[in-house]
Amino acid sequence: MPVKTFTCTLQVRWGDSDRLGHVNNTRFVEYLQEGRVQFLNAVFGGPGVRGAAVVRKLTTDFLHPILDDSGPLTIELWITRVGTTSYGVRHVVTDRDGKVCADAEALMVAFDLDTSSSRPLDESERGLLAEYLHVG
């Protein structure tokens, strides 16, 4: 079975630009989160307790500025690794011309909402994440 990549598009919003005329780096992080939420909802079948996870670490390389007219932005996401309680999500953000603007990876930790602590990924979650696992 071929490995999947999730793709979504986001618009650059009017209020996203700073006084320098480009999208501030904090907005990049919001774009990453919006893409990741869409991705995880698609993987786990919608919002809810199943698949609950928190961001443990986020590493972002800001490679090219995003301007007001850079959109729509495309965000491609896939899984980089699956561990016992955590998994990596890669994000690549490109502008309307295909220029890579950001490359990021989030370390997600499966989370138990009742105990407010990490929990092991179950076999169903592992299987769903494995469909998007890119190795190498």
Residue pairs with C-beta under 8 A, 6 or more apart in sequence:
1 131
3 78
3 131
3 132
3 133
3 134
4 78
4 131
4 132
5 76
5 77
5 78
5 132
5 134
6 38
6 39
6 42
6 43
6 76
6 77
6 78
6 132
7 74
7 75
7 76
7 77
8 34
8 35
8 38
8 39
8 74
8 75
8 77
9 72
9 73
9 74
9 75
10 31
10 34
10 35
10 71
10 72
10 73
10 75
11 71
11 72
11 73
12 23
12 66
12 67
12 68
12 69
12 70
12 71
12 72
12 73
14 68
16 23
16 24
16 27
16 66
16 68
17 23
17 24
17 67
17 68
18 24
21 67
21 68
22 65
22 66
22 67
23 65
23 66
23 67
23 70
25 60
25 62
27 66
28 60
28 62
28 66
28 93
28 101
28 102
29 58
29 60
31 73
31 75
31 93
31 102
32 58
32 60
32 75
32 91
32 93
32 102
32 104
32 106
34 75
35 75
35 77
35 91
35 93
36 77
36 89
36 91
36 106
39 77
39 89
40 51
40 53
41 47
43 51
43 128
43 129
43 131
43 132
44 50
44 51
44 125
44 128
49 113
50 125
51 110
51 125
51 128
52 110
52 111
52 112
52 113
53 87
53 108
53 109
53 110
53 111
54 108
54 109
54 111
55 106
55 107
55 108
55 109
56 86
56 107
56 108
56 109
57 106
57 107
58 104
58 105
58 106
58 107
59 104
59 105
60 102
60 103
60 104
61 102
61 103
61 104
62 101
62 102
63 100
63 101
63 102
63 103
64 95
64 99
64 100
64 101
64 102
65 101
66 73
66 93
66 95
66 101
70 95
70 96
70 101
71 95
71 96
72 96
73 93
73 94
73 95
73 96
73 101
74 93
74 94
75 91
75 92
75 93
75 94
76 91
76 92
76 94
77 89
77 90
77 91
77 92
77 132
78 89
78 90
78 132
78 133
78 134
79 87
79 88
79 89
79 90
79 129
79 130
79 132
79 133
79 134
80 87
80 88
80 89
80 90
80 105
80 133
80 134
81 87
81 88
81 133
82 121
82 126
82 129
82 130
82 133
83 121
84 120
84 121
85 109
85 110
85 118
85 119
85 120
85 121
86 107
86 108
86 109
86 110
86 118
86 121
87 107
87 108
87 110
87 121
87 129
88 105
88 106
88 107
88 108
89 105
89 106
89 108
90 103
90 104
90 105
90 134
91 102
91 103
91 104
91 105
91 106
92 100
92 102
92 103
92 104
93 100
93 101
93 102
93 103
93 104
94 100
94 101
95 101
109 118
110 118
110 119
110 120
110 121
110 125
111 117
111 118
111 119
112 118
112 119
121 129
